[in-house]
Protein backbone atom coordinates (compact mmCIF):
# COMPACT_ATOMS: atom_id res chain seq x y z
CA UNK A 1 0.00 0.00 0.00
CA UNK A 2 1.18 3.49 -0.84
CA UNK A 3 1.41 5.87 2.13
CA UNK A 4 -0.86 8.92 1.79
CA UNK A 5 -1.82 12.05 3.68
CA UNK A 6 -3.98 15.09 3.10
CA UNK A 7 -2.61 18.44 4.20
CA UNK A 8 -5.01 21.31 4.98
CA UNK A 9 -3.24 24.64 4.70
CA UNK A 10 -3.99 28.19 5.86
CA UNK A 11 -2.15 30.71 3.71
CA UNK A 12 -1.44 34.39 4.00
CA UNK A 13 -4.16 36.42 2.31
CA UNK A 14 -3.57 36.59 -1.43
CA UNK A 15 -0.80 33.96 -1.49
CA UNK A 16 -3.01 30.98 -2.37
CA UNK A 17 -2.32 30.76 -6.11
CA UNK A 18 1.43 31.25 -5.66
CA UNK A 19 1.55 28.53 -3.00
CA UNK A 20 -0.46 26.10 -5.13
CA UNK A 21 2.04 26.52 -7.98
CA UNK A 22 4.98 25.99 -5.63
CA UNK A 23 3.48 23.03 -3.77
CA UNK A 24 2.44 21.27 -6.98
CA UNK A 25 6.11 21.11 -8.04
CA UNK A 26 7.23 19.33 -4.84
CA UNK A 27 8.01 15.61 -5.28
CA UNK A 28 5.38 13.29 -3.73
CA UNK A 29 2.63 15.93 -3.99
CA UNK A 30 0.01 14.41 -6.28
CA UNK A 31 -2.90 16.88 -5.98
CA UNK A 32 -3.27 20.50 -4.83
CA UNK A 33 -6.45 22.61 -4.72
CA UNK A 34 -7.49 26.09 -3.63
CA UNK A 35 -10.64 25.67 -1.53
CA UNK A 36 -13.16 27.84 0.30
CA UNK A 37 -13.85 27.38 3.98
CA UNK A 38 -11.72 27.12 7.10
CA UNK A 39 -8.64 26.19 5.03
CA UNK A 40 -7.30 27.79 1.85
CA UNK A 41 -5.44 24.89 0.20
CA UNK A 42 -5.72 21.09 0.27
CA UNK A 43 -2.77 18.97 -0.86
CA UNK A 44 -2.52 15.20 -1.24
CA UNK A 45 0.89 13.67 -0.57
CA UNK A 46 1.78 10.09 -1.54
CA UNK A 47 5.04 8.15 -1.29
CA UNK A 48 6.39 4.62 -0.94
CA UNK A 49 6.73 5.01 2.84
CA UNK A 50 5.14 7.07 5.58
CA UNK A 51 8.60 8.44 6.42
CA UNK A 52 8.80 9.98 2.92
CA UNK A 53 5.31 11.43 3.31
CA UNK A 54 6.28 12.97 6.67
CA UNK A 55 9.52 14.35 5.24
CA UNK A 56 7.69 15.95 2.32
CA UNK A 57 5.24 17.63 4.66
CA UNK A 58 7.68 18.78 7.34
CA UNK A 59 10.74 19.60 5.25
CA UNK A 60 9.27 20.77 1.96
CA UNK A 61 5.76 22.12 2.51
CA UNK A 62 5.43 23.40 6.08
CA UNK A 63 8.61 25.47 5.79
CA UNK A 64 7.31 27.52 2.86
CA UNK A 65 6.89 31.21 3.51
CA UNK A 66 3.31 32.45 3.42
CA UNK A 67 1.93 29.29 5.05
CA UNK A 68 0.32 30.28 8.33
CA UNK A 69 -0.72 26.84 9.63
CA UNK A 70 -1.39 23.27 8.56
CA UNK A 71 -3.41 20.24 9.62
CA UNK A 72 -2.23 16.82 8.48
CA UNK A 73 -4.62 13.91 8.03
CA UNK A 74 -2.81 10.60 7.52
CA UNK A 75 -4.71 7.99 5.52
CA UNK A 76 -4.93 4.74 7.52
CA UNK A 77 -7.16 2.73 5.19
CA UNK A 78 -8.06 2.89 1.51
CA UNK A 79 -11.58 2.02 0.43
TIDRENLO-728953 format. One record per residue (C-alpha): residue number from 1; residue in one letter; z negated, y negated, x negated. Coordinates in Angstrom, 2 decimals. Each point is the difference from the previous one (the first is absolute). Example, Ala and Ser with C-alpha at 12.3 -4.5 7.8 and 13.67 -1.06 7.14 Angstrom:
# TIDRENLO-728953
+------+------+---------+---------+---------+
! resi ! resn !       Z !       Y !       X !
+------+------+---------+---------+---------+
!    1 !    A !   -7.80 !    4.50 !  -12.30 !
!    2 !    S !    0.66 !   -3.44 !   -1.37 !
+------+------+---------+---------+---------+
This chain:
# TIDRENLO-728953
+------+------+---------+---------+---------+
! resi ! resn !       Z !       Y !       X !
+------+------+---------+---------+---------+
!    1 !    X !    0.00 !    0.00 !    0.00 !
!    2 !    X !    0.84 !   -3.49 !   -1.18 !
!    3 !    X !   -2.97 !   -2.38 !   -0.23 !
!    4 !    X !    0.34 !   -3.05 !    2.27 !
!    5 !    X !   -1.89 !   -3.13 !    0.96 !
!    6 !    X !    0.58 !   -3.04 !    2.16 !
!    7 !    X !   -1.10 !   -3.35 !   -1.37 !
!    8 !    X !   -0.78 !   -2.87 !    2.40 !
!    9 !    X !    0.28 !   -3.33 !   -1.77 !
!   10 !    X !   -1.16 !   -3.55 !    0.75 !
!   11 !    X !    2.15 !   -2.52 !   -1.84 !
!   12 !    X !   -0.29 !   -3.68 !   -0.71 !
!   13 !    X !    1.69 !   -2.03 !    2.72 !
!   14 !    X !    3.74 !   -0.17 !   -0.59 !
!   15 !    X !    0.06 !    2.63 !   -2.77 !
!   16 !    X !    0.88 !    2.98 !    2.21 !
!   17 !    X !    3.74 !    0.22 !   -0.69 !
!   18 !    X !   -0.45 !   -0.49 !   -3.75 !
!   19 !    X !   -2.66 !    2.72 !   -0.12 !
!   20 !    X !    2.13 !    2.43 !    2.01 !
!   21 !    X !    2.85 !   -0.42 !   -2.50 !
!   22 !    X !   -2.35 !    0.53 !   -2.94 !
!   23 !    X !   -1.86 !    2.96 !    1.50 !
!   24 !    X !    3.21 !    1.76 !    1.04 !
!   25 !    X !    1.06 !    0.16 !   -3.67 !
!   26 !    X !   -3.20 !    1.78 !   -1.12 !
!   27 !    X !    0.44 !    3.72 !   -0.78 !
!   28 !    X !   -1.55 !    2.32 !    2.63 !
!   29 !    X !    0.26 !   -2.64 !    2.75 !
!   30 !    X !    2.29 !    1.52 !    2.62 !
!   31 !    X !   -0.30 !   -2.47 !    2.91 !
!   32 !    X !   -1.15 !   -3.62 !    0.37 !
!   33 !    X !   -0.11 !   -2.11 !    3.18 !
!   34 !    X !   -1.09 !   -3.48 !    1.04 !
!   35 !    X !   -2.10 !    0.42 !    3.15 !
!   36 !    X !   -1.83 !   -2.17 !    2.52 !
!   37 !    X !   -3.68 !    0.46 !    0.69 !
!   38 !    X !   -3.12 !    0.26 !   -2.13 !
!   39 !    X !    2.07 !    0.93 !   -3.08 !
!   40 !    X !    3.18 !   -1.60 !   -1.34 !
!   41 !    X !    1.65 !    2.90 !   -1.86 !
!   42 !    X !   -0.07 !    3.80 !    0.28 !
!   43 !    X !    1.13 !    2.12 !   -2.95 !
!   44 !    X !    0.38 !    3.77 !   -0.25 !
!   45 !    X !   -0.67 !    1.53 !   -3.41 !
!   46 !    X !    0.97 !    3.58 !   -0.89 !
!   47 !    X !   -0.25 !    1.94 !   -3.26 !
!   48 !    X !   -0.35 !    3.53 !   -1.35 !
!   49 !    X !   -3.78 !   -0.39 !   -0.34 !
!   50 !    X !   -2.74 !   -2.06 !    1.59 !
!   51 !    X !   -0.84 !   -1.37 !   -3.46 !
!   52 !    X !    3.50 !   -1.54 !   -0.20 !
!   53 !    X !   -0.39 !   -1.45 !    3.49 !
!   54 !    X !   -3.36 !   -1.54 !   -0.97 !
!   55 !    X !    1.43 !   -1.38 !   -3.24 !
!   56 !    X !    2.92 !   -1.60 !    1.83 !
!   57 !    X !   -2.34 !   -1.68 !    2.45 !
!   58 !    X !   -2.68 !   -1.15 !   -2.44 !
!   59 !    X !    2.09 !   -0.82 !   -3.06 !
!   60 !    X !    3.29 !   -1.17 !    1.47 !
!   61 !    X !   -0.55 !   -1.35 !    3.51 !
!   62 !    X !   -3.57 !   -1.28 !    0.33 !
!   63 !    X !    0.29 !   -2.07 !   -3.18 !
!   64 !    X !    2.93 !   -2.05 !    1.30 !
!   65 !    X !   -0.65 !   -3.69 !    0.42 !
!   66 !    X !    0.09 !   -1.24 !    3.58 !
!   67 !    X !   -1.63 !    3.16 !    1.38 !
!   68 !    X !   -3.28 !   -0.99 !    1.61 !
!   69 !    X !   -1.30 !    3.44 !    1.04 !
!   70 !    X !    1.07 !    3.57 !    0.67 !
!   71 !    X !   -1.06 !    3.03 !    2.02 !
!   72 !    X !    1.14 !    3.42 !   -1.18 !
!   73 !    X !    0.45 !    2.91 !    2.39 !
!   74 !    X !    0.51 !    3.31 !   -1.81 !
!   75 !    X !    2.00 !    2.61 !    1.90 !
!   76 !    X !   -2.00 !    3.25 !    0.22 !
!   77 !    X !    2.33 !    2.01 !    2.23 !
!   78 !    X !    3.68 !   -0.16 !    0.90 !
!   79 !    X !    1.08 !    0.87 !    3.52 !
+------+------+---------+---------+---------+
